Amino acid sequence: MTTERISSVTNARVKRLVRLRDRRHRDDEGMFVVEGYRAVRRMLDSDVMPTELYIAPEWFQGTNETAMVDEVAGRGVEVVELGRDAFAKCAYRDRPDGLLAVVAQSHRTLSDLDLGPEPFVLVVEAIEKPGNLGTILRSADAAGVGAVLVCDQVTDMFNPNVVRSSTGVLFRIPVVVASSGEVETFLRAQNIRTVATTPDAALLYTDATLTGPLAVLMGSEQFGLSEFWLAAAHEQVRIPMAGQADSLNVAMATIVTLFEAVRQRSAG
Amino acid sequence: MTTERISSVTNARVKRLVRLRDRRHRDDEGMFVVEGYRAVRRMLDSDVMPTELYIAPEWFQGTNETAMVDEVAGRGVEVVELGRDAFAKCAYRDRPDGLLAVVAQSHRTLSDLDLGPEPFVLVVEAIEKPGNLGTILRSADAAGVGAVLVCDQVTDMFNPNVVRSSTGVLFRIPVVVASSGEVETFLRAQNIRTVATTPDAALLYTDATLTGPLAVLMGSEQFGLSEFWLAAAHEQVRIPMAGQADSLNVAMATIVTLFEAVRQRSAG
């Protein structure tokens, strides 16, 4: 099943896996790491194959791991076994489960997108926290958004915490990273209406029309949407807040807005 | 401003602060810890005073800390200064900001609640992850929920990660911990309609009536609502899912449901 077994924590492969935590190394190599049974399963189910699968049977938590390893090995992927300590050194999670895949980064462009007859997209600007970005991807998937357009990227999509918090959605939903200018030009060319969320808007999000070709725009945690997007948007909306001003973070505001759009779009 | 300065990491007060991370010690003492400027500020703004405030000026990140320390000391609270290492040992956060308050736990009962003429409450059952519980409290605050009823508690409300992820909402919103039986009896006595969220329901949450006296019921991460609550609820509803089955976690499902209730209630 495996070609070798590495027990030394100073092995070159172990060191490389540790280096892939850094964006610079990820970008240099064009690779990233997917850890844990659930995320690797989702990746395989989305027809994405890793270049290598690192396993540590001593860390396995369930009974399905061996079948997965066989499946991956059967597809010609290199499987490398690590000892307990070596795996713990590479693992990003506090409680590793003995599975870690190295995968090629895939980058889509705006022209790759096929948004169908009634586009429904999410645009996020300069999101900083990997956990928020991952949660936003999950929300977009749950709401049936056709693509997530990430403008003026701060956190890269291949950050281990984005991968983890997206629970594999990263492999399901089309994500395009581009500048705000490119995205705005694209949306305008496609006649997609843009709705910006901002606490300063007069219109409630539930009173706005969220049917038809739609892009929901969400700004960064600290600054909200930029002047560029506030000026470019066809409409500005706000979510009513009963409690303290910052009770809704960007991930929460995103899911609330997306599901109101789902409600309107399925009613229409 | 302060009565003493502790630099030893083995000081008895330092050890006690570390012990308060454990629920057993929190419950034995009836105390818990609130860390960081924002959370302490929210606590003070909610007229809750700590019994002690531990400070480490070497960790201060802003310019408002001194005024807060003076305010607290002026109210007769004991202020204790810690050295850099001693504070780091007590701090729960990776990047401490030099403020840590010890506060008495406060426990409300169902009979303490005043839910007004049109009750809107959230019932959560056996939530396990502190981060989810904190996020749920934020959502409840943002949606203007009158009380959160925590049934069959698994994670205590004074867990440091609940306190942190609630961003101080813990001090704003009435929270009652009780058994499911007690809560169900209370809701029935108050003529509050119960709406259970479960993926197996036929009715969409947007097609249910969420106006009037309402309790939204949310189950645990792993098991959803218990048979008890599914049987007791007046109605079962589901959130439509476009993506993979578990894209919505309990915190996300909660905020989506609560804001649909807000929409219906403000339209009515």
Interface residues (C-beta under 8 A of the other chain):
Chain A: R42 T135 R138 S139 D141 A142 A143 G144 T167 G168 V169 R172 I173 T206 I239 P240 M241 A242 G243 Q244 D246 S247 L248 N249 M252 I255 V256 F259 E260 V262 R263 S266 A267
Chain B: R42 T135 R138 S139 D141 A142 A143 G144 T167 G168 V169 R172 I173 T206 I239 P240 M241 A242 G243 Q244 D246 S247 L248 N249 M252 I255 V256 F259 E260 V262 R263 S266 A267
